[in-house]
Amino acid sequence: MITPEDFYTVMCAMVPLYVAMLLAYASVKWWKIFTPEQCSGINRFVAVFAVPVLSFHFISHNNPYQMDTRFILADTLSKLLVLLLLSLWACLSPSSPGRSRLDWLITLFSIATLPNTLVMGIPLLRAMYGDFTQSLMVQLVVLQCIIWYTLLLFLFEYRAATLLIQEQFPGPVAAAIAKIKVDGDVISLDGRDPIHAESEMDADGRVRLRIRRSVSSAPESGLSSSVGFTPARLSNISGAEIYSLNTPGRHPMEQFTIADVTFGYRSASPRLSGYASSDAYSLQPTPRESNFNEMEIGTPVWMRSPAAAAGGGRVARQQSPAVAKVVRGCHEGGSGGGEGQGDKDVGVEKEISFRSTSKFAVREDDEEMNGRENQEMPRAMVMLKLILTMVGRKLSRNPNTYSSILGLLWSLISFKWEVSLPSLVKNSIKIISDAGLGMAMFSLGLFMALQPRIIACGAKMAMLSLGIRFLSGPIIMSAASMAVGLKGVRLHTAIVQAALPQGIVPFVFAREYGLHPDILSTGVIFGMLVSLPITLLYYILLGL
């Protein structure tokens, strides 16, 4: 039975966190204390230093030789069960295209299984059920950072690679791709930077594909002369330029000839980034004055390569049939403003929108529609190598990857040989980690204040996602926990932690890859507001 003293203990642990969040929200929304630039600086400190050091602190103080195997098995089983059910639905559901099913599999898996364990779970459950729950939550944090976030990133990169192949090599052409080489400066296929693909065919009919950043690798003069790209102003925290199309009065598809395949998904909003970002670790929009609202999110960039510009527009490398069709249409219709024969060859432009979060402008006619219905993919090993390369590069830019691995390695050493960090190092870590929890909540408040709407995805979708987060997640977790024999307080702990608000890292991935970020944003923001009464309700009901 829950006593008033128990309830007061929980409130003493949680109210300070919400005070920090509400202070940050009021500082931006009402009092105007912080500008967006200052918010970005605060959030960058939190994501690069405070949260990774906080993770290292908790993980390094957890004894890995006393892991609760049954608790970990219950958490793992619940996640695998959700993934299995969603995979069966994606394979058997005939109602929507395969790409859409994969999109929803990733989003629903993120909502149902990846809560905010580090920031919310540790203080809340320690106040509810005692200090031993901190060790349980840290074990889950390690698994999240090393296994589940990596799996989620794998799914995102698989989706991005599939979109790349389907859009640029429709039909059976993709099956001939024998090797895909990715330049070292391409960190991800998430589409935030324009990417240039060059294909060559050998004597045996096998295609070799090279992927590079079109901006960094192509000469600037070639870019500006053939496309009219203007570099936007550099952000003070991001190390990359964002290019916006500057061709007034005409649709960009009517003005270029294609020699290679260039595809770029330009974001119509400032780059968002976070604890798992690829190049800047900030939840807040990058502060800059730019014309980023000129184009729809993710419109592909069809542009002439430097080789084509020098050679009079000749196709320099082997093209897929769909790309060659666009080349012909651009040759014949580009100079006439898209009139006459060029219109017939190029076809009808059609926008495909995934909940208005990413849009692709494609040229579609009967041949290409048939090609997509008969879409083939490169061999499994070719795709696997490409995806693993991208995942490895993405993880190498994430400070939480290093903090989790270093914390785990140090805990293995310290608890094996009973050694501790020097006091100088220990106190240096402690002073930052002590600020980490409050600063993380403060950063969430800043993020909430900078959003135009708390519920960004609509009331119906918000209720559905919150139902999955706070009802389906705990139900599946309770079933998995009872299946492995969890009982008593550990069973209660497993259920309550499954009802924690939405994790931040899945939202960051969703924003970077343009996959339902409105739903994940609502889960983070609105979920934080409703999670305290919901978790308290679970606590009271389980204590009856």
Salt bridges, closest charged atoms under 4 A:
ASP68 OD2 - ARG490 NH1 2.64
ASP75 OD1 - LYS79 NZ 2.76
ASP103 OD1 - ARG159 NE 2.58
GLU167 OE2 - ARG99 NH2 3.28
ASP183 OD2 - ARG210 NH2 2.63
ASP190 OD2 - ARG192 NE 3.31
ASP190 OD2 - LYS394 NZ 3.04
ASP193 OD1 - ARG271 NH2 3.69
GLU198 OE2 - HIS196 NE2 3.92
GLU198 OE1 - ARG210 NH1 3.54
GLU198 OE2 - ARG212 NH2 3.01
GLU198 OE1 - ARG317 NH2 3.93
GLU200 OE1 - ARG208 NH2 3.97
GLU200 OE2 - ARG317 NE 3.70
ASP202 OD2 - ARG206 NE 3.22
ASP202 OD2 - ARG208 NH1 3.81
ASP204 OD2 - ARG206 NH2 3.37
ASP260 OD2 - HIS196 NE2 3.20
ASP260 OD1 - ARG317 NH1 3.34
ASP279 OD1 - ARG192 NH2 3.27
ASP279 OD2 - ARG271 NH2 3.51
GLU296 OE1 - LYS359 NZ 3.02
ASP345 OD2 - ARG328 NE 3.99
GLU349 OE1 - HIS251 NE2 3.08
GLU349 OE1 - ARG363 NH2 3.95
GLU364 OE1 - LYS350 NZ 3.78
GLU364 OE2 - ARG372 NH2 2.57
ASP365 OD2 - LYS325 NZ 3.72
GLU367 OE1 - LYS325 NZ 3.61
ASP434 OD2 - LYS430 NZ 2.88
GLU512 OE1 - LYS394 NZ 2.85
ASP518 OD2 - ARG355 NH2 3.39
